[in-house]
């Protein structure tokens, strides 16, 4: 397979996964903003809309264009703005561009899902979407991702094109899960609060609903919401499709299948396997001993290195 074809398949999946993630981030911010405010010990409340920008990694860019982070400005910036290269609109644009570039490498069902979404988006007057219609728009974005992912899983030939598509999905999903978990501990949790002490657990429910994991939590633990169990679910439980461990199990499988096709292993396989082994052997007590925020920051850096290794090994 040509490297440019592999690159387009990889980034097609990454950008659609990112659009889904941004929709979930906006949904979580909206839920958190509707909850009673939990003040910090210094008497300063948290800004859930600013935390959404920090989680998406574009707070500085936002501040260069807007003066206040609120529902209107953050939704505009993360969902529709041309000034944000990773807005939902831009993600769908780039995904469709990549899909068109590899039209013969994807199935008709995959093409119809992304092209139909692109056409619908261009036919929509985003400026006319009322606040009451925001949730419907976010649900539409999540539905696009589900339809595309389902089309790929059910209709794509299991060859190197499929493997590159899966790599893009799981590298992006691992990054997104880590960031959405970090928003609670790093941004919402006051620095002087002990973990589990005085936390508003309705905030945790909002986080879990944002990643469709609230029911899964109760199935696995059959217990009330506990921060360390939520962290364990989203980091270490292989049964949870969005967990970091599950993402890396899938990355290792698809990288090994590529290695079999090409007849050799490389840095991408070794790095992904090392992270997967670390997550398999790790316990939640070890993570909290280090510090959850510190663990997540290390993971994000390592995940970025895996993405760079995949690009250098296969896509350049």
C-alpha positions as CSV (number, residue, x, y, z in Angstrom):
1,X,0.0,0.0,0.0
2,X,1.2,3.5,-0.8
3,X,2.2,5.5,2.2
4,X,-0.1,8.4,1.2
5,X,-3.1,6.0,1.1
6,X,-2.2,4.6,4.5
7,X,-1.8,8.1,5.8
8,X,-5.2,9.2,4.5
9,X,-6.9,6.1,6.0
10,X,-5.2,6.7,9.4
11,X,-6.1,10.4,9.6
12,X,-9.6,9.9,8.2
13,X,-10.3,7.7,11.3
14,X,-8.5,10.0,13.7
15,X,-10.4,13.1,12.7
16,X,-13.8,11.4,12.9
17,X,-12.9,10.1,16.3
18,X,-11.8,13.6,17.3
19,X,-15.1,15.1,16.1
20,X,-17.0,12.5,18.3
21,X,-14.7,13.4,21.2
22,X,-15.3,17.2,20.9
23,X,-19.1,16.6,20.8
24,X,-18.7,14.6,24.1
25,X,-16.5,17.3,25.6
26,X,-19.2,19.9,24.9
27,X,-21.9,17.6,26.2
28,X,-20.0,17.1,29.5
29,X,-19.3,20.8,29.8
30,X,-23.0,21.5,29.4
31,X,-24.0,19.0,32.0
32,X,-21.4,20.2,34.5
33,X,-22.4,23.9,33.9
34,X,-25.9,22.9,34.8
35,X,-24.9,21.5,38.2
36,X,-24.6,23.4,41.5
37,X,-21.2,25.1,41.6
38,X,-18.6,23.6,43.9
39,X,-16.3,26.3,45.1
40,X,-12.6,25.9,45.7
41,X,-11.1,26.5,49.1
42,X,-10.1,30.0,47.9
43,X,-13.7,30.8,47.2
44,X,-13.3,30.7,43.4
45,X,-15.6,28.5,41.4
46,X,-14.6,26.5,38.4
47,X,-15.3,27.4,34.8
48,X,-16.5,24.2,33.1
49,X,-16.4,25.8,29.7
50,X,-12.8,26.9,30.1
51,X,-12.0,23.3,31.3
52,X,-13.5,22.0,28.1
53,X,-11.1,24.1,26.1
54,X,-8.2,23.0,28.3
55,X,-9.2,19.3,27.8
56,X,-9.4,19.9,24.0
57,X,-5.9,21.4,24.1
58,X,-6.9,24.7,22.5
59,X,-7.3,27.1,25.4
60,X,-4.5,29.5,24.3
61,X,-5.9,29.6,20.8
62,X,-9.4,30.4,22.1
63,X,-8.1,33.3,24.2
64,X,-6.5,34.8,21.2
65,X,-9.9,35.2,19.6
66,X,-12.4,35.5,22.5
67,X,-12.4,37.3,25.8
68,X,-14.9,35.1,27.7
69,X,-15.4,31.4,27.9
70,X,-19.1,30.6,28.1
71,X,-21.6,28.3,26.4
72,X,-22.0,30.4,23.3
73,X,-18.3,31.2,22.6
74,X,-16.9,27.7,23.5
75,X,-19.6,25.9,21.5
76,X,-18.9,28.2,18.5
77,X,-15.2,27.7,18.8
78,X,-15.1,23.9,19.3
79,X,-18.0,23.1,17.0
80,X,-18.1,25.5,14.1
81,X,-15.2,28.0,14.0
82,X,-12.8,28.2,11.0
83,X,-10.3,29.8,13.4
84,X,-10.0,26.4,15.2
85,X,-8.3,23.8,13.0
86,X,-9.7,21.1,15.2
87,X,-13.3,22.2,15.5
88,X,-16.0,19.6,14.7
89,X,-16.7,21.3,11.4
90,X,-13.0,21.3,10.4
91,X,-12.6,17.7,11.5
92,X,-15.5,16.6,9.3
93,X,-14.0,18.7,6.4
94,X,-10.6,17.1,6.7
95,X,-12.0,13.6,7.2
96,X,-14.1,13.9,4.0
97,X,-11.0,15.2,2.1
98,X,-9.0,12.2,3.2
99,X,-11.9,9.9,2.4
100,X,-12.2,11.4,-1.1
101,X,-8.4,10.9,-1.6
102,X,-8.8,7.1,-0.9
103,X,-12.3,6.6,-2.3
104,X,-11.3,3.3,-3.9
105,X,-9.7,2.0,-0.6
106,X,-12.9,2.4,1.5
107,X,-16.3,0.8,1.1
108,X,-19.4,2.5,-0.3
109,X,-21.0,2.4,3.1
110,X,-18.0,4.3,4.7
111,X,-18.0,6.9,1.9
112,X,-21.7,7.5,2.1
113,X,-21.6,8.0,5.9
114,X,-18.8,10.6,5.7
115,X,-19.9,12.3,2.5
116,X,-23.5,12.5,3.7
117,X,-22.4,14.1,6.9
118,X,-20.3,16.6,5.0
119,X,-23.3,17.5,2.7
120,X,-25.6,17.8,5.7
121,X,-23.1,20.1,7.5
122,X,-22.8,22.4,4.5
123,X,-26.6,22.5,4.1
124,X,-26.9,23.6,7.7
125,X,-26.9,27.3,8.8
126,X,-24.8,26.8,11.9
127,X,-25.5,30.4,13.0
128,X,-29.2,29.6,13.2
129,X,-28.8,26.7,15.6
130,X,-30.5,27.8,18.8
131,X,-29.2,26.9,22.2
132,X,-32.0,24.4,22.5
133,X,-30.8,22.7,19.4
134,X,-27.2,22.2,20.5
135,X,-27.7,18.8,22.0
136,X,-29.4,17.6,18.8
137,X,-26.4,18.7,16.9
138,X,-24.0,16.9,19.3
139,X,-26.0,13.8,19.0
140,X,-25.8,14.0,15.2
141,X,-22.0,14.3,15.4
142,X,-21.8,11.2,17.6
143,X,-24.1,9.4,15.3
144,X,-21.8,10.1,12.3
145,X,-18.9,8.5,14.2
146,X,-20.9,5.5,15.1
147,X,-22.1,5.0,11.5
148,X,-18.7,5.3,10.1
149,X,-17.0,3.1,12.6
150,X,-19.8,0.5,12.3
151,X,-19.5,0.6,8.5
152,X,-15.7,0.1,8.7
153,X,-16.1,-2.8,11.1
154,X,-18.9,-4.5,9.1
155,X,-17.9,-3.9,5.5
156,X,-14.1,-3.3,5.2
157,X,-11.8,-6.1,4.0
158,X,-9.4,-7.2,6.8
159,X,-6.2,-6.0,5.1
160,X,-3.6,-3.4,5.7
161,X,-6.1,-0.6,4.8
162,X,-8.3,-1.8,7.7
163,X,-5.4,-2.0,10.0
164,X,-4.3,1.6,9.4
165,X,-7.9,2.8,9.8
166,X,-8.0,1.0,13.2
167,X,-4.7,2.5,14.3
168,X,-6.0,6.0,13.7
169,X,-9.2,5.2,15.7
170,X,-7.4,3.8,18.8
171,X,-4.5,6.2,19.0
172,X,-7.1,9.1,19.0
173,X,-9.5,7.3,21.3
174,X,-6.7,6.6,23.9
175,X,-5.7,10.3,23.8
176,X,-9.3,11.4,24.2
177,X,-10.2,9.1,27.0
178,X,-7.1,10.3,29.0
179,X,-8.0,13.9,28.4
180,X,-11.7,13.6,29.4
181,X,-10.7,11.8,32.6
182,X,-8.0,14.4,33.4
183,X,-10.6,17.3,33.2
184,X,-12.2,16.1,36.4
185,X,-9.1,15.6,38.5
186,X,-6.9,18.4,37.2
187,X,-9.4,21.1,36.4
188,X,-12.5,20.4,38.5
189,X,-10.9,19.0,41.6
190,X,-9.7,21.8,43.9
191,X,-6.0,21.5,44.7
192,X,-6.6,21.3,48.5
193,X,-9.4,18.7,48.3
194,X,-8.7,15.1,49.1
195,X,-9.8,12.6,46.5
196,X,-13.3,11.6,47.3
197,X,-13.6,14.2,50.0
198,X,-16.5,16.7,49.4
199,X,-16.7,15.9,45.7
200,X,-20.0,16.4,43.9
201,X,-20.6,12.9,42.5
202,X,-23.2,14.2,40.1
203,X,-20.2,15.7,38.3
204,X,-18.7,12.2,38.0
205,X,-22.1,10.9,36.6
206,X,-21.9,13.7,34.0
207,X,-18.4,12.6,33.0
208,X,-19.5,8.9,32.7
209,X,-22.6,9.8,30.7
210,X,-20.4,11.8,28.3
211,X,-18.5,8.7,27.4
212,X,-21.5,6.4,27.6
213,X,-20.1,4.5,30.5
214,X,-22.5,5.1,33.4
215,X,-24.4,1.9,32.9
216,X,-21.1,0.0,32.3
217,X,-19.8,1.3,35.6
218,X,-22.8,-0.1,37.5
219,X,-22.5,-3.4,35.6
220,X,-18.9,-3.8,36.5
221,X,-18.9,-2.5,40.1
222,X,-22.5,-2.6,41.3
223,X,-21.6,0.2,43.6
224,X,-22.1,4.0,44.1
225,X,-19.8,6.3,42.1
226,X,-16.3,6.2,43.5
227,X,-13.6,8.3,41.8
228,X,-10.9,5.6,42.0
229,X,-13.3,3.0,40.5
230,X,-14.2,5.4,37.7
231,X,-10.5,6.0,37.0
232,X,-9.9,2.2,37.0
233,X,-12.8,1.7,34.6
234,X,-11.5,4.2,32.1
235,X,-7.8,3.3,32.4
236,X,-7.4,-0.4,33.3
237,X,-10.5,-2.4,32.5
238,X,-10.1,-4.3,29.2
239,X,-13.8,-4.9,29.0
240,X,-14.4,-1.1,28.6
241,X,-14.0,-0.2,24.9
242,X,-12.8,3.3,25.6
243,X,-10.4,2.4,28.3
244,X,-6.7,3.0,27.8
245,X,-5.9,-0.7,28.2
246,X,-8.5,-1.7,25.6
247,X,-7.2,0.9,23.1
248,X,-3.7,-0.4,23.5
249,X,-4.7,-4.0,23.3
250,X,-6.3,-3.2,19.9
251,X,-3.3,-1.1,18.8
252,X,-0.9,-4.0,19.5
253,X,-3.1,-6.5,17.6
254,X,-3.4,-4.2,14.5
255,X,0.3,-3.3,14.6
256,X,1.3,-7.0,14.8
257,X,-1.0,-7.7,11.8
258,X,0.8,-5.0,9.9
259,X,4.2,-6.4,10.9
260,X,3.1,-9.9,9.7
261,X,2.1,-8.3,6.3
262,X,5.4,-6.4,6.0
263,X,7.6,-9.1,7.4
264,X,9.2,-7.0,10.2
265,X,8.6,-5.4,13.5
266,X,9.6,-1.8,14.3
267,X,9.6,0.9,16.9
268,X,5.8,1.3,16.7
269,X,5.2,-2.3,17.7
270,X,7.7,-2.2,20.5
271,X,6.5,1.1,22.0
272,X,2.8,0.0,21.8
273,X,3.6,-3.3,23.4
274,X,5.5,-1.7,26.2
275,X,2.5,0.6,27.0
276,X,0.1,-2.3,26.8
277,X,2.2,-4.3,29.2
278,X,2.5,-1.4,31.6
279,X,-1.3,-1.0,31.6
280,X,-1.8,-4.7,32.1
281,X,0.5,-4.9,35.1
282,X,-0.6,-1.6,36.7
283,X,-3.0,-1.4,39.6
284,X,-5.2,1.7,40.4
285,X,-3.4,2.0,43.7
286,X,-0.1,2.4,41.9
287,X,-1.6,5.1,39.7
288,X,-2.9,7.1,42.6
289,X,0.4,6.7,44.4
290,X,2.1,8.5,41.5
291,X,-0.8,10.9,41.0
292,X,-3.5,10.5,38.5
293,X,-2.8,13.8,36.7
294,X,0.9,12.9,36.5
295,X,0.1,9.4,35.2
296,X,-2.2,10.8,32.5
297,X,0.3,13.4,31.4
298,X,3.0,10.7,31.0
299,X,0.5,8.5,29.1
300,X,-0.4,11.4,26.7
301,X,3.3,11.9,26.0
302,X,3.8,8.2,25.4
303,X,0.7,7.9,23.2
304,X,2.0,10.8,21.2
305,X,5.3,9.0,20.7
306,X,3.5,5.9,19.5
307,X,1.6,8.1,16.9
308,X,4.9,9.6,15.8
309,X,6.5,6.1,15.5
310,X,3.5,4.9,13.4
311,X,3.9,7.9,11.1
312,X,7.7,7.5,10.7
313,X,7.5,3.7,10.2
314,X,4.6,3.6,7.8
315,X,3.1,7.0,6.7
316,X,6.1,9.1,5.6
